[in-house]
Amino acid sequence: MSNSTQTISEPESAVTRNSVLNIRHKELGSKLDGDTWNGMPIPWSYHTDVNDEVVAVRTRAGLYDVSALNIVNVTGPSALKVLDQLVAIDVTELEPGTSRLAAEVNEAGALVDDIMVICDAKDTYRLSHGSGATQDTLARLAEGHDVQIAQDYDVHILSLQGPKSVDILDPVVDVDLKTLPYFKHVETTLFGCEVVISRGGYSGERGYEVYCSANDAVHLWDSILEKGHRYGAIPASWDSLDLTRVEAALLFFPYDMPEGDTTPWEVNMGWCIDLNKKGDYIGKQALTNLKGRERFKQAGLVCQSSEAVEIGAKIIKDGKEIGEVTSAIFSQYLMKSIAMVHIKPEFSQLGNQVVVTGATPVKAQVVKTPFYDPMRLRTHPDQ
């Protein structure tokens, strides 16, 4: 008989979550009445112009409330074993203070969530994940193991994105943020509050995410903006976050995986898989078999249009359907209509000319991604 113990807190899917920063979002003009994400109302827009917010993020700094991310604490002697079964990266290689994006797939090798594994200690992890199957799968994997799994409903996440973010935060913490590498995090004190600060974000810019308690979130929001005022920092809405993430060609589950059985190989996520570095995990055999058998490739289009093409629009070449648009915007910052697409591999070469369907068909060209900062020097300026 096993002496292992198991404690699992199931996600409260029927409960609407609310950010304590909603009071600030309403003051900034958000009605908080649009689509929710992970059960939380989202500040999709403010009184400010969304394109001005993008300019702030690209040239100064913008502050986002991304508390709608699901944060799950996974602790205990079996935490590492359980997580190494969940994802396709080798979790055993993660050292305390580091994190890594991972491919999470089902037995058929299809992506089932966005997920980042955050290591605080060798028996203490946090998962940051989206709207997929993570917690259901975790509950199944944890059966019979000495592991505790619970979603953190108190944690709030403030994401300061932009080239001035380090100038704003570095002078007011007792660690050297200027040398903090990408995907590393530290515990520190910020404006009198205990926080965890990680380097990362979803904008294609240098940025930092501040993990704090609900009781401290409003104070930290106000203090960051007050400190950042001289640098031109402003609050930024989720509509601007969507613009910046498409410019940076960053994927969003499940919107950029519309097939329902999209594999990591088909969306250029091979770097989220340690295929030969670890033992068995969910979907490993399928991933091995599917490598090199991609039905389509993730690619980018620049479209000859003054507005965004339609999401879901078909891509045509010589009268034949060869792909589909997954995300699309008109970027005023780049002054281009751009789209993230799935396209048959034989048509994914740079420079290939195609047509995007719609009320008025639009000519387009396959281009290198990311559309903004193609060498990703903004997120990795010193590496």
Secondary structure per residue as TSV (DSSP state, phi and psi in degrees):
chain	resnum	aa	ss	phi	psi
A	1	M	-	360.0	141.4
A	2	S	-	-83.3	142.4
A	3	N	-	-96.3	11.1
A	4	S	-	-69.2	153.7
A	5	T	-	-119.8	161.8
A	6	Q	E	-149.5	127.1
A	7	T	E	-129.1	121.3
A	8	I	E	-130.3	127.2
A	9	S	-	-102.1	113.2
A	10	E	-	-71.0	148.9
A	11	P	-	-63.1	137.0
A	12	E	-	-86.9	74.9
A	13	S	T	-64.4	-25.7
A	14	A	T	-86.2	-6.3
A	15	V	S	-94.4	130.1
A	16	T	-	-80.1	125.6
A	17	R	-	-88.8	149.6
A	18	N	-	-136.0	133.7
A	19	S	-	-75.7	138.7
A	20	V	T	-67.6	-12.8
A	21	L	T	-83.4	2.7
A	22	N	H	-56.2	-32.7
A	23	I	H	-61.6	-38.9
A	24	R	H	-72.5	-39.4
A	25	H	H	-61.7	-39.8
A	26	K	H	-68.0	-38.9
A	27	E	H	-62.4	-30.0
A	28	L	T	-85.4	-2.7
A	29	G	T	110.0	-1.7
A	30	S	-	-76.0	137.0
A	31	K	-	-90.0	-14.0
A	32	L	-	53.1	33.9
A	33	D	-	-119.2	12.5
A	34	G	S	-89.8	-157.5
A	35	D	-	-63.5	139.3
A	36	T	E	-87.3	164.8
A	37	W	E	-136.8	126.8
A	38	N	T	54.4	36.2
A	39	G	T	78.2	8.0
A	40	M	E	-117.8	129.6
A	41	P	E	-60.4	140.9
A	42	I	-	-116.6	137.7
A	43	P	-	-79.0	80.2
A	44	W	-	-64.9	-35.9
A	45	S	-	-144.5	156.5
A	46	Y	-	-120.3	-178.5
A	47	H	S	-64.9	-28.8
A	48	T	S	-70.8	156.1
A	49	D	-	-71.8	130.8
A	50	V	H	-60.2	-33.4
A	51	N	H	-73.3	-29.7
A	52	D	H	-67.0	-35.6
A	53	E	H	-64.0	-40.7
A	54	V	H	-62.1	-43.0
A	55	V	H	-60.2	-40.9
A	56	A	H	-60.9	-45.8
A	57	V	H	-63.9	-38.8
A	58	R	H	-76.8	-26.3
A	59	T	H	-118.9	-22.4
A	60	R	S	-132.4	-95.9
A	61	A	-	-166.4	143.9
A	62	G	E	-128.8	141.0
A	63	L	E	-107.7	120.4
A	64	Y	E	-108.6	148.5
A	65	D	E	-100.7	106.7
A	66	V	-	-112.7	34.2
A	67	S	T	-66.7	-11.8
A	68	A	T	-71.8	-13.0
A	69	L	S	-58.2	142.9
A	70	N	E	-82.7	124.2
A	71	I	E	-113.4	121.1
A	72	V	E	-119.8	125.9
A	73	N	E	-87.7	128.4
A	74	V	E	-124.8	111.3
A	75	T	E	-134.7	161.6
A	76	G	S	116.0	168.6
A	77	P	T	-57.1	-29.1
A	78	S	T	-99.2	7.9
A	79	A	H	-58.9	-46.5
A	80	L	H	-63.0	-43.6
A	81	K	H	-61.4	-43.1
A	82	V	H	-66.0	-46.1
A	83	L	H	-67.1	-33.2
A	84	D	H	-69.1	-21.0
A	85	Q	H	-81.6	-24.4
A	86	L	H	-77.7	-39.0
A	87	V	S	-123.3	166.1
A	88	A	S	-91.5	0.9
A	89	I	S	-93.4	160.6
A	90	D	-	-83.8	95.8
A	91	V	G	-65.2	-25.9
A	92	T	G	-63.1	-20.0
A	93	E	G	-83.0	-12.8
A	94	L	-	-72.5	130.0
A	95	E	-	-100.1	154.6
A	96	P	T	-54.0	135.6
A	97	G	T	92.1	5.1
A	98	T	E	-122.8	162.4
A	99	S	E	-146.7	166.0
A	100	R	E	-156.4	139.1
A	101	L	E	-72.0	146.1
A	102	A	-	-137.6	152.3
A	103	A	-	-83.6	128.2
A	104	E	E	-118.6	118.5
A	105	V	E	-128.3	166.2
A	106	N	-	-93.2	-174.6
A	107	E	T	-62.8	-21.5
A	108	A	T	-87.5	-0.2
A	109	G	S	84.2	13.9
A	110	A	-	-94.1	139.6
A	111	L	E	-62.4	137.9
A	112	V	E	-125.7	-1.1
A	113	D	E	-174.8	162.3
A	114	D	-	-85.8	135.2
A	115	I	E	-152.1	140.7
A	116	M	E	-125.4	130.5
A	117	V	E	-97.4	123.8
A	118	I	E	-114.3	121.8
A	119	C	E	-100.7	118.2
A	120	D	E	-99.4	-32.1
A	121	A	E	-158.7	170.6
A	122	K	T	-69.5	-9.1
A	123	D	T	-125.5	15.5
A	124	T	E	-138.2	114.3
A	125	Y	E	-133.1	156.6
A	126	R	E	-123.7	141.2
A	127	L	E	-110.0	128.5
A	128	S	E	-105.8	115.8
A	129	H	E	-140.7	166.9
A	130	G	-	-93.8	-132.1
A	131	S	S	-105.1	20.0
A	132	G	S	-95.9	-148.1
A	133	A	S	-91.4	8.1
A	134	T	H	-52.5	-52.0
A	135	Q	H	-72.4	-33.6
A	136	D	H	-64.2	-42.2
A	137	T	H	-68.0	-40.9
A	138	L	H	-58.7	-44.2
A	139	A	H	-59.6	-39.6
A	140	R	H	-69.4	-44.4
A	141	L	H	-66.7	-27.5
A	142	A	T	-78.9	-13.0
A	143	E	T	-57.4	124.7
A	144	G	T	83.1	3.2
A	145	H	S	-112.0	155.2
A	146	D	S	-84.2	82.3
A	147	V	E	-149.0	144.6
A	148	Q	E	-115.8	128.8
A	149	I	E	-128.2	124.5
A	150	A	E	-152.9	133.6
A	151	Q	E	-73.5	139.3
A	152	D	-	-91.8	104.0
A	153	Y	S	-88.3	-4.7
A	154	D	S	-91.3	-34.4
A	155	V	-	-61.7	138.0
A	156	H	E	-122.1	148.2
A	157	I	E	-126.1	117.9
A	158	L	E	-106.2	124.0
A	159	S	E	-113.1	110.5
A	160	L	E	-98.6	113.7
A	161	Q	E	-118.9	136.6
A	162	G	S	136.7	161.6
A	163	P	T	-62.3	-23.3
A	164	K	T	-91.2	0.8
A	165	S	H	-60.1	-39.9
A	166	V	H	-69.0	-34.8
A	167	D	H	-67.0	-31.2
A	168	I	H	-75.8	-44.5
A	169	L	H	-91.1	-34.4
A	170	D	G	-58.3	-41.3
A	171	P	G	-69.4	-14.3
A	172	V	G	-111.8	15.8
A	173	V	S	-126.9	164.2
A	174	D	S	-98.4	20.2
A	175	V	S	-124.9	164.6
A	176	D	-	-94.5	93.4
A	177	L	G	-67.5	-24.7
A	178	K	G	-62.6	-27.1
A	179	T	G	-105.5	2.4
A	180	L	-	-70.1	118.1
A	181	P	-	-70.4	163.5
A	182	Y	T	-60.9	139.2
A	183	F	T	64.4	25.8
A	184	K	B	-113.4	154.8
A	185	H	E	-142.0	157.3
A	186	V	E	-140.4	150.1
A	187	E	E	-87.1	136.5
A	188	T	E	-158.8	-176.6
A	189	T	E	-115.9	129.9
A	190	L	E	-126.6	118.1
A	191	F	T	50.5	42.5
A	192	G	T	82.4	4.9
A	193	C	E	-117.0	140.7
A	194	E	E	-76.0	127.4
A	195	V	E	-141.9	167.3
A	196	V	E	-114.3	128.6
A	197	I	E	-114.1	126.9
A	198	S	E	-118.3	151.3
A	199	R	E	-94.4	120.0
A	200	G	-	166.2	-162.0
A	201	G	-	145.9	-169.9
A	202	Y	S	-132.0	27.3
A	203	S	S	-118.7	-10.1
A	204	G	S	78.7	14.8
A	205	E	S	-120.6	164.1
A	206	R	-	-61.1	136.4
A	207	G	E	-166.2	171.5
A	208	Y	E	-138.8	140.2
A	209	E	E	-110.4	127.9
A	210	V	E	-105.6	114.9
A	211	Y	E	-95.0	122.6
A	212	C	E	-142.8	171.9
A	213	S	-	-81.7	158.3
A	214	A	H	-58.3	-37.2
A	215	N	H	-63.6	-24.8
A	216	D	H	-100.4	-8.6
A	217	A	H	-63.7	-45.1
A	218	V	H	-65.5	-44.2
A	219	H	H	-58.9	-43.2
A	220	L	H	-69.7	-40.3
A	221	W	H	-56.7	-50.8
A	222	D	H	-64.2	-41.5
A	223	S	H	-69.0	-39.6
A	224	I	H	-63.5	-43.5
A	225	L	H	-68.9	-36.5
A	226	E	H	-65.3	-45.9
A	227	K	H	-65.4	-33.8
A	228	G	H	-85.2	-5.4
A	229	H	G	-58.0	-42.8
A	230	R	G	-66.3	-19.9
A	231	Y	G	-96.2	0.0
A	232	G	T	84.0	18.2
A	233	A	-	-71.8	141.4
A	234	I	E	-138.7	160.4
A	235	P	E	-66.8	146.6
A	236	A	-	-130.7	137.6
A	237	S	-	-86.2	169.8
A	238	W	H	-71.5	-25.5
A	239	D	H	-62.0	-39.0
A	240	S	H	-72.6	-31.9
A	241	L	H	-63.0	-37.7
A	242	D	H	-67.0	-38.9
A	243	L	H	-62.8	-45.6
A	244	T	H	-68.8	-35.7
A	245	R	H	-72.1	-32.3
A	246	V	H	-71.6	-41.7
A	247	E	H	-55.4	-36.9
A	248	A	T	-87.9	1.6
A	249	A	T	55.5	45.7
A	250	L	-	-97.6	132.2
A	251	L	-	-76.4	152.6
A	252	F	-	-133.3	113.5
A	253	F	T	-79.0	137.8
A	254	P	T	-95.6	8.0
A	255	Y	T	-66.0	-32.4
A	256	D	T	-95.4	13.8
A	257	M	-	-133.7	58.0
A	258	P	T	-71.0	-14.9
A	259	E	T	-68.5	-26.3
A	260	G	S	89.7	-17.6
A	261	D	S	-133.4	33.3
A	262	T	-	-65.3	133.1
A	263	T	-	-97.4	156.9
A	264	P	G	-58.6	-34.4
A	265	W	G	-62.6	-29.1
A	266	E	G	-80.7	-13.3
A	267	V	G	-123.8	29.7
A	268	N	T	59.5	37.5
A	269	M	-	-107.5	26.1
A	270	G	G	-59.1	-27.4
A	271	W	G	-71.8	-8.1
A	272	C	G	-99.0	16.4
A	273	I	-	-132.4	130.7
A	274	D	-	-108.8	75.3
A	275	L	T	-60.4	-39.2
A	276	N	T	-111.1	10.2
A	277	K	T	-104.1	-1.3
A	278	K	S	-146.8	170.6
A	279	G	-	-78.3	-149.8
A	280	D	-	-75.0	150.2
A	281	Y	-	-157.9	170.9
A	282	I	T	-59.7	122.5
A	283	G	T	85.4	4.4
A	284	K	H	-60.8	-46.3
A	285	Q	H	-63.0	-40.5
A	286	A	H	-64.1	-42.6
A	287	L	H	-61.6	-40.6
A	288	T	H	-61.6	-44.3
A	289	N	H	-69.6	-30.7
A	290	L	H	-86.4	-14.7
A	291	K	T	-62.6	129.2
A	292	G	T	85.4	2.5
A	293	R	-	-118.6	35.0
A	294	E	-	-65.8	132.7
A	295	R	S	-78.5	-25.6
A	296	F	-	-156.1	169.7
A	297	K	E	-126.2	146.9
A	298	Q	E	-72.1	130.9
A	299	A	E	-148.2	175.6
A	300	G	E	-121.9	147.3
A	301	L	E	-123.8	140.6
A	302	V	E	-103.9	124.4
A	303	C	E	-105.7	143.2
A	304	Q	S	-84.1	72.2
A	305	S	S	-150.0	153.5
A	306	S	S	-95.0	10.7
A	307	E	S	-147.1	170.4
A	308	A	-	-70.1	141.7
A	309	V	-	-76.1	168.9
A	310	E	-	-80.6	134.4
A	311	I	T	-66.4	133.5
A	312	G	T	92.4	-8.8
A	313	A	-	-61.4	145.8
A	314	K	E	-84.7	150.4
A	315	I	E	-107.1	131.3
A	316	I	E	-119.9	140.5
A	317	K	E	-138.3	119.4
A	318	D	T	53.9	40.3
A	319	G	T	81.5	-1.1
A	320	K	E	-111.7	142.0
A	321	E	E	-75.4	125.2
A	322	I	E	-125.6	0.1
A	323	G	E	178.6	-171.5
A	324	E	E	-150.1	144.8
A	325	V	E	-81.1	130.4
A	326	T	E	-104.9	-37.0
A	327	S	E	-142.0	144.1
A	328	A	E	-154.2	141.3
A	329	I	E	-145.3	163.2
A	330	F	E	-103.4	116.7
A	331	S	E	-91.2	109.9
A	332	Q	T	-70.0	-27.7
A	333	Y	T	-66.7	-40.6
A	334	L	T	-93.9	-11.9
A	335	M	T	54.6	50.1
A	336	K	E	-146.3	147.1
A	337	S	E	-89.4	116.5
A	338	I	E	-124.7	154.5
A	339	A	E	-146.9	141.0
A	340	M	E	-94.4	133.6
A	341	V	E	-138.9	159.0
A	342	H	E	-105.5	126.3
A	343	I	E	-139.4	144.1
A	344	K	-	-56.1	137.9
A	345	P	G	-52.2	-37.4
A	346	E	G	-70.9	-9.2
A	347	F	G	-112.8	10.2
A	348	S	-	-90.8	5.5
A	349	Q	S	-66.1	141.8
A	350	L	T	-58.4	136.3
A	351	G	T	92.6	-8.8
A	352	N	-	-63.4	133.2
A	353	Q	E	-94.3	129.1
A	354	V	E	-137.1	178.0
A	355	V	E	-127.1	134.6
A	356	V	E	-99.6	126.6
A	357	T	-	-71.9	163.2
A	358	G	S	162.2	-174.8
A	359	A	S	-54.6	-40.2
A	360	T	S	-122.8	112.4
A	361	P	-	-56.1	142.5
A	362	V	E	-120.5	129.2
A	363	K	E	-73.5	146.8
A	364	A	E	-150.8	165.3
A	365	Q	E	-135.0	136.7
A	366	V	E	-70.2	128.8
A	367	V	E	-131.2	166.7
A	368	K	-	-69.3	140.9
A	369	T	S	-116.3	154.3
A	370	P	-	-65.4	154.4
A	371	F	S	-68.0	-37.2
A	372	Y	S	-103.7	132.4
A	373	D	S	52.4	65.6
A	374	P	T	-60.5	-19.7
A	375	M	T	-96.1	2.5
A	376	R	-	52.5	40.3
A	377	L	T	-73.2	-21.1
A	378	R	T	-71.9	-39.8
A	379	T	T	-82.6	-23.9
A	380	H	S	-127.4	58.6
A	381	P	T	-68.6	-20.0
A	382	D	T	-124.2	23.6
A	383	Q	-	-128.1	360.0
